[in-house]
Amino acid sequence: MSRPSDLVQGTLDLLILKILALQPLNGWAISQRIRQISGGILQVSDGSLYPALHKLEQEGWITAKWKASENNRRAKFYSLTRLGRKQLEKEAADWNRLSSAITHVVRLEEA
């Protein structure tokens, strides 16, 4: 199966917000969780993930705290803010509307 090289613009933010709504995680764990839940289809590179995390933090949608990871190394753990939960609701609604519209077009019967 081919792997999509690019996510729809803005989708990574939605995925990160959703993963962090479940529990606070560090960057590596976020990328692993996205890969695991998507059955390996979605793989987020560090070069995409960390700039997105930085942007989400700047927007006030997530916060970060330094803690010890499972392997006892210092890692930044990210969690969703109240503002982030509101943004997640908005982005999820936008995604549902967009994906529904795309599904309608893709399912059109050919002549």
C-alpha positions as CSV (number, residue, x, y, z in Angstrom):
1,M,0.0,0.0,0.0
2,S,1.3,3.4,-0.8
3,R,1.9,5.9,1.9
4,P,0.7,9.5,1.6
5,S,3.8,11.8,1.6
6,D,1.8,14.9,2.5
7,L,-1.1,15.3,4.8
8,V,-3.8,17.8,3.9
9,Q,-2.7,21.2,5.1
10,G,-3.6,21.7,8.7
11,T,-4.3,18.0,9.3
12,L,-1.2,17.5,11.4
13,D,-2.4,20.1,13.9
14,L,-5.7,18.2,14.2
15,L,-4.0,14.9,14.7
16,I,-1.7,16.3,17.4
17,L,-4.5,18.0,19.2
18,K,-6.6,14.8,19.2
19,I,-3.7,12.7,20.5
20,L,-3.0,15.2,23.3
21,A,-6.7,15.3,24.2
22,L,-6.3,11.6,25.2
23,Q,-3.2,12.2,27.4
24,P,0.0,14.3,27.7
25,L,2.8,12.9,25.7
26,N,6.3,13.8,24.5
27,G,7.1,14.4,20.8
28,W,8.4,11.0,20.1
29,A,5.4,9.4,21.7
30,I,3.0,11.6,19.8
31,S,4.5,10.5,16.4
32,Q,4.5,6.8,17.5
33,R,0.9,7.0,18.6
34,I,-0.2,8.6,15.3
35,R,1.6,5.8,13.4
36,Q,0.2,3.1,15.7
37,I,-3.4,4.3,15.5
38,S,-3.2,4.8,11.7
39,G,-1.9,1.3,11.2
40,G,1.4,2.6,10.0
41,I,-0.1,4.7,7.2
42,L,0.6,8.1,8.8
43,Q,4.2,8.7,9.7
44,V,5.2,12.1,11.0
45,S,8.8,13.2,10.6
46,D,10.6,15.1,13.2
47,G,11.0,17.9,10.7
48,S,7.2,18.3,10.5
49,L,6.2,17.4,14.1
50,Y,8.4,19.7,16.1
51,P,7.6,22.9,14.2
52,A,3.9,22.0,14.5
53,L,4.3,21.5,18.2
54,H,6.1,24.8,18.5
55,K,3.3,26.6,16.5
56,L,0.6,25.0,18.7
57,E,2.4,26.1,21.8
58,Q,2.7,29.6,20.5
59,E,-1.0,29.7,19.7
60,G,-1.7,28.7,23.3
61,W,-3.4,25.4,22.3
62,I,-0.9,23.2,24.1
63,T,1.6,23.7,27.0
64,A,4.8,21.9,27.6
65,K,6.7,20.8,30.7
66,W,10.0,19.1,31.1
67,K,9.7,15.6,32.8
68,A,11.5,12.3,32.8
69,S,10.5,10.0,30.0
70,E,9.9,6.2,30.4
71,N,13.6,5.6,29.7
72,N,14.5,8.2,32.4
73,R,15.6,10.9,29.9
74,R,14.5,14.5,30.1
75,A,11.7,15.2,27.6
76,K,9.2,17.9,26.9
77,F,5.7,16.6,27.6
78,Y,2.9,18.4,25.8
79,S,-0.7,18.7,27.0
80,L,-3.9,20.3,25.6
81,T,-5.1,23.6,27.1
82,R,-8.7,24.7,27.4
83,L,-8.2,26.9,24.3
84,G,-6.7,23.8,22.6
85,R,-9.9,21.8,23.3
86,K,-12.0,24.5,21.7
87,Q,-9.6,24.5,18.7
88,L,-9.8,20.7,18.5
89,E,-13.6,20.9,18.3
90,K,-13.5,23.5,15.6
91,E,-10.8,21.6,13.5
92,A,-12.6,18.3,13.9
93,A,-15.9,19.9,12.7
94,D,-14.0,21.5,9.7
95,W,-12.4,18.1,8.9
96,N,-15.7,16.3,9.1
97,R,-17.3,18.8,6.7
98,L,-14.3,18.6,4.3
99,S,-14.0,14.9,4.3
100,S,-17.7,14.5,3.8
101,A,-17.6,16.8,0.7
102,I,-14.6,14.9,-0.7
103,T,-16.4,11.6,-0.1
104,H,-19.5,12.8,-2.0
105,V,-17.3,13.7,-5.0
106,V,-15.3,10.5,-5.0
107,R,-18.4,8.4,-4.9
108,L,-20.0,10.0,-8.0
109,E,-21.0,7.4,-10.5
110,E,-19.0,7.5,-13.7
111,A,-20.9,8.0,-17.0
